[in-house]
Amino acid sequence: MTPPSTALWSIVIPTIWRSSYTLELLQKLNNEALVGEIILIDNAPDEGSPDLSGIHKIIHYFLQILQMIYQII
């Protein structure tokens, strides 16, 4: 079955910013027409995340926020 032409992908990327390619990958995904959103799970927010303000498709979650959500459930 072929997805409709209006279907967009949601991309989930867990990261600890060890790869120098991560930011480049995010920029490429941001420019991809088939990507609707990028969900970024930052597992190392204390180590300094790069400036992501130019990547408008990112939904940026920190690990601590996710841990708090799971503690509530």
N, C-alpha and C positions, 0 to 999 in steps of 0.2 A: 504494500500500500504506500503510495506516495503522499507525503505530507502536503497540506495546502501551501500555496506560494506565499501566504502571509504568515506562516508559522515562523516564530523566532526561537532561537536557542537560549537557554539559561546555562551559563558556564559557572561551575563552582571550582574555586582554586584555593586550597589550603596552602599556606606558605609560612616559612620562617626566614624568608629573604636571604637564603644562602646562595641562591643561583643569581648570577648577574643577568641571566636571560629573562627573569620574571617580569621586570618592568617593561622590557621590549615586547614580551608576549601580551601583556595587558594592553599596551598601545595598539598592537596589531588586532587584537580581539575587539577593541573599542571602535576600530575603523571597519570592521566586518559587518556587512549589511544584514547577515542572518543572525547576528548575536543581538538579543534584546536586552540582556542584563548580565553583569558579571558579579557573582557573589564571592567576595574575597574574605577568607577567614585568616586573619593575621594572628599566627600563633607566637609571635615574638614582638608585640607592640612596644615593649620597653627598650628594644634594641634600635629603635628609630626606623620608622617606615618612610619610604620616599614620598615626595609630593605627588599625590594622585588627583589633584584638582582638575587637571586637564582631561581626565578620563571620565566622561560623563555617564557611562553605562555601569559604573561600579557601585555596588551596594557593599559598603565596607563594614565588616563585623570584626570585633576583637574577640579573642578567646574568652576573656573574662566575662563578657556579656553573655556569651553562649553558656558558660558554666552557671551563671546566675539563673538563666532560663531553665536549665535542666534541674537545678535545685528546687525551683518552684513547682515543677511538674511532679 
